[in-house]
Amino acid sequence: MTDAVLQSLDRGVLTVTLNRPERRNAMSPELCDALPGILARAADDAGVRTVLLTGAAGTFCVGGDVGAMNKGDGTAPPEAETLEQATARLRRWVEASRLLHAMPKPTVAAVEGAAAGAGLSLALACDFRVVARGAKLTTAFARVGLSGDYGGSWFLTRLIGPARARDLYLLPRVLTGEDADRLGLVSRLVDDGAALDEAQALARQLADGPPETLAAMKANLNLAEQGSLADLLDVESARHMASARTAEHREAVAAFTQKRTPNFGAA
């Protein structure tokens, strides 16, 4: 167990809080070790319907801990670690982004303050980003001589296109929440201080929805990002007809005809 990442489950909404407020939630080895396991368990836990990712003390995550990287000579690879070992370690850590993107549950990022480097990548990996107007978002990697990790280049390219992604990676600048919204990176733009409340409301709405249906929709949308139309039509058709045989579908139709709110069994 670690207090670098906190968890709280409330009626199907798992809130995962990056918790290093003294370092603006910079990603320590302890935090990076813990996060993929937490998300993997959430993906498999039927009691978790939505994952909400946030940061402690009004900051999302500033990415890697640059202060810890600096050992006085400008280089900081662990002395006893080979390049192959370091790469394998990072690959284990970055599973967090794949899980946020691919798990069969909606994922929501509540972004206040800074979301930089790998912190921005984690936010981009989520299905929804609720972002404060005054938040500060930046790739930041070029400024510290790093090429980028946690899938940010993949997510950014798909969200805003290759030309803009290259601009933001190779010539990093700080975007406000309003800037990011204009580029298409934001799901909900809110006033400063309101991101967590709005994200909680959104996560609650998603958790009260039909979980099997939302999982199928998310899988379709993920396939649409990289598969062919023919592939998507095959899979979409199969999932659609399978969903027509579920209790969720029957409840949704009954609620629609009876003009009531459907009950999908959320706690």
Long-range contacts (C-beta under 8 A, 24 or more apart in sequence): 2-30, 2-31, 2-33, 2-34, 4-28, 4-30, 4-31, 4-34, 5-31, 5-34, 5-35, 5-38, 6-56, 7-38, 9-47, 9-48, 11-204, 11-207, 11-266, 11-267, 12-47, 12-48, 12-49, 12-50, 12-207, 12-208, 12-266, 12-267, 13-49, 13-50, 13-51, 13-52, 13-200, 13-203, 13-204, 13-207, 14-42, 14-45, 14-48, 14-50, 14-51, 14-52, 15-52, 15-54, 15-200, 15-203, 16-42, 16-51, 16-52, 16-53, 16-54, 17-54, 17-55, 17-56, 18-53, 18-54, 18-55, 18-56, 18-60, 18-61, 18-119, 19-55, 19-56, 20-56, 21-56, 21-57, 21-59, 23-62, 23-65, 23-67, 24-55, 24-59, 24-61, 24-62, 24-113, 24-114, 25-55, 25-56, 25-57, 25-59, 25-60, 25-61, 25-62, 25-119, 26-61, 26-62, 26-63, 26-64, 26-65, 26-66, 26-67, 26-68, 27-61, 27-63, 27-64, 27-65, 27-118, 27-119, 28-65, 28-68, 32-93, 32-96, 33-93, 35-93, 35-96, 36-92, 36-93, 36-95, 36-96, 36-99, 39-95, 39-96, 39-99, 39-100, 39-103, 40-95, 40-99, 42-99, 42-103, 42-105, 43-99, 43-103, 43-104, 43-105, 47-267, 48-105, 49-105, 49-106, 49-206, 49-207, 49-209, 49-211, 49-266, 50-105, 50-106, 50-107, 50-108, 50-203, 50-204, 50-206, 50-207, 51-100, 51-103, 51-105, 51-106, 51-107, 51-108, 51-203, 52-107, 52-108, 52-109, 52-110, 52-199, 52-200, 52-203, 53-100, 53-107, 53-108, 53-109, 53-110, 53-122, 53-123, 53-126, 54-109, 54-110, 54-195, 54-196, 54-199, 55-112, 55-113, 55-119, 58-112, 58-113, 58-193, 59-112, 59-113, 59-114, 60-109, 60-110, 60-111, 60-112, 60-113, 60-114, 60-115, 60-119, 60-123, 60-135, 61-114, 61-115, 61-116, 61-118, 61-119, 61-122, 61-123, 62-114, 62-116, 62-117, 62-119, 63-116, 63-117, 63-118, 63-119, 63-120, 63-140, 64-117, 64-118, 64-144, 64-146, 66-144, 69-144, 90-149, 93-150, 94-149, 94-150, 94-151, 96-122, 96-125, 96-150, 97-121, 97-122, 97-125, 97-150, 97-151, 97-155, 98-125, 98-151, 100-125, 100-126, 101-125, 101-126, 101-127, 101-151, 101-155, 101-222, 102-222, 104-215, 104-218, 104-219, 105-211, 105-214, 105-215, 105-218, 106-203, 106-206, 106-214, 106-218, 108-199, 108-202, 108-203, 108-206, 109-199, 110-195, 110-196, 110-198, 110-199, 110-200, 111-135, 111-137, 111-177, 111-195, 112-192, 112-193, 112-195, 112-196, 114-138, 116-140, 117-141, 117-144, 117-146, 117-148, 117-152, 118-149, 118-150, 118-152, 120-152, 121-148, 121-149, 121-150, 121-151, 121-152, 121-155, 122-150, 124-151, 124-152, 124-155, 124-156, 124-159, 124-185, 125-150, 125-151, 125-155, 127-218, 128-187, 128-188, 128-199, 128-202, 129-185, 129-186, 129-187, 129-188, 130-186, 130-187, 130-188, 130-190, 130-195, 130-198, 130-199, 130-202, 131-177, 131-180, 131-181, 131-185, 131-186, 131-187, 131-188, 131-189, 131-190, 131-195, 132-177, 132-189, 132-190, 132-191, 132-192, 132-193, 132-194, 132-195, 133-176, 133-177, 133-178, 133-189, 133-190, 133-191, 133-192, 134-176, 134-177, 134-192, 135-176, 135-177, 135-180, 135-192, 135-195, 136-174, 136-175, 136-176, 137-174, 137-175, 137-176, 137-177, 137-179, 137-180, 137-185, 138-168, 138-172, 138-173, 138-174, 138-175, 139-168, 139-169, 139-172, 140-172, 141-169, 141-172, 142-169, 142-170, 142-171, 142-172, 143-172, 158-225, 159-184, 159-185, 160-184, 160-185, 207-266, 208-264, 208-266, 209-264, 210-246, 210-248, 210-249, 210-251, 210-252, 210-262, 210-264, 211-248, 211-264, 212-243, 212-246, 212-248, 213-243, 213-246, 213-248, 213-249, 213-252, 216-240, 216-242, 216-243
